[in-house]
Amino acid sequence: MSLISKLVQKPSDKTIRITRIVFAILLLATILLGWNVTRTEFSLPEQVKYILFVFPIIGLIRSIFDPGIFRKKIWKWTIFGLGIAMVLISFFIIEDYTPVTVQILPISTESIDLANVGNTPTISLPFTVSTDNFFVFYGFVLMIM
């Protein structure tokens, strides 16, 4: 019963600030890990992708400096607006693509045996993150908060 009463209580300011910092770092890591597979749509220049860094920067500034510029109600609407912006950017501006895997074929003077082509090693990116899908998820999280 004490666990439920603990969860119902309002979190401390320190807990809120730490949660904001963790969320901003998680968002920044998602952007950086998915940078190579994120492309822009509608023939927009690739520099548009740098707009994605605005969201974690706002979160870090808000959590580290905690400026008292806006009232609480205005910050709630600002966070809601950022969530909507993240969802819209994910739906309309950015798109993920699958990187092409390159097959290394053995160099020889003999003819290539097509039966063994599937056994050749391939080079691909070791780890990528779908920035597009995560932005939708993070946007919904911000809208709910």
C-alpha positions in Angstrom: 0.0 0.0 0.0 2.9 2.4 0.7 4.1 1.9 -2.9 0.8 3.1 -4.3 0.8 6.1 -2.0 4.4 6.9 -3.1 3.5 6.7 -6.8 0.4 9.0 -6.3 2.5 11.7 -4.7 3.8 14.6 -6.8 7.4 14.0 -7.8 10.1 16.3 -6.4 11.6 19.0 -8.5 14.9 17.1 -8.6 13.1 14.0 -10.0 11.4 16.0 -12.6 14.7 17.7 -13.7 16.5 14.3 -13.9 13.6 12.8 -15.9 13.8 15.7 -18.4 17.6 15.3 -18.7 17.3 11.6 -19.3 14.5 12.1 -21.9 16.6 14.7 -23.8 19.7 12.5 -23.8 17.6 9.6 -25.0 16.2 11.7 -27.8 19.6 12.9 -28.7 21.0 9.4 -28.8 18.1 8.3 -31.1 18.9 11.1 -33.5 22.6 10.3 -33.6 22.2 6.6 -33.9 19.7 7.0 -36.8 21.5 9.8 -38.6 22.8 7.6 -41.4 19.5 6.1 -42.3 17.3 9.2 -42.0 16.5 11.1 -45.1 14.2 14.0 -45.9 11.2 13.8 -48.2 9.8 16.1 -50.8 13.3 16.9 -52.2 14.1 19.0 -49.2 17.8 19.5 -48.6 19.6 17.2 -46.2 20.4 20.1 -43.9 16.7 20.1 -42.8 17.7 17.1 -40.6 19.5 19.4 -38.3 16.1 20.7 -37.1 15.8 17.4 -35.2 18.4 18.7 -32.7 16.1 21.5 -31.6 14.0 19.1 -29.5 16.6 17.7 -27.2 18.3 21.2 -26.9 15.0 22.7 -25.6 14.7 19.8 -23.2 18.2 20.2 -21.9 17.9 24.0 -21.5 14.6 23.6 -19.7 16.0 20.9 -17.4 19.5 22.2 -16.6 18.8 26.0 -16.3 15.1 25.7 -15.5 14.3 29.2 -16.7 11.3 30.8 -15.1 10.5 32.6 -18.3 7.1 31.1 -18.9 4.3 30.2 -16.5 3.6 26.5 -15.9 0.5 26.6 -18.2 2.5 28.0 -21.1 5.2 25.4 -20.7 2.6 22.6 -20.7 1.2 24.0 -24.0 4.8 24.4 -25.4 5.6 20.8 -24.6 2.3 19.6 -26.1 3.2 21.7 -29.3 6.6 20.1 -29.4 5.0 16.7 -29.3 2.7 17.6 -32.1 5.6 19.0 -34.1 7.7 15.8 -33.6 4.8 13.7 -34.9 4.2 15.9 -37.9 7.9 16.0 -38.7 8.0 12.2 -38.5 5.0 11.8 -40.7 5.8 14.3 -43.4 9.5 15.4 -43.3 11.8 12.5 -42.4 11.8 9.0 -43.6 14.0 6.0 -42.9 15.6 4.0 -45.6 17.4 0.6 -45.5 21.1 0.9 -46.3 22.3 -1.2 -49.2 24.4 -4.1 -48.2 27.4 -4.7 -50.4 28.5 -8.1 -51.2 32.2 -8.8 -51.5 32.8 -11.2 -54.4 36.1 -13.2 -54.5 38.5 -12.0 -57.2 39.7 -14.7 -59.4 40.4 -15.4 -63.0 38.1 -18.3 -63.1 34.4 -18.0 -63.7 32.3 -17.2 -60.6 30.3 -20.0 -59.2 26.8 -18.6 -58.7 25.9 -21.3 -56.2 28.4 -19.9 -53.7 27.5 -16.2 -54.1 25.2 -16.3 -51.0 28.1 -17.6 -48.9 30.2 -14.5 -49.4 30.6 -12.1 -46.5 28.6 -8.9 -46.6 29.3 -5.4 -45.2 26.5 -3.5 -43.5 26.0 -1.0 -40.8 26.3 -2.8 -37.4 23.6 -0.8 -35.7 20.9 1.7 -36.8 17.9 3.2 -35.1 14.6 4.1 -36.9 14.5 7.8 -36.1 11.2 8.1 -37.9 9.4 5.6 -35.7 11.0 6.8 -32.5 10.0 10.4 -33.2 6.4 9.4 -33.4 6.7 7.5 -30.1 8.5 10.4 -28.3 6.0 12.9 -29.8 3.1 10.9 -28.3 4.9 10.7 -25.0 5.3 14.5 -24.9 1.7 15.1 -25.9 0.5 12.8 -23.0 2.8 14.4 -20.5 
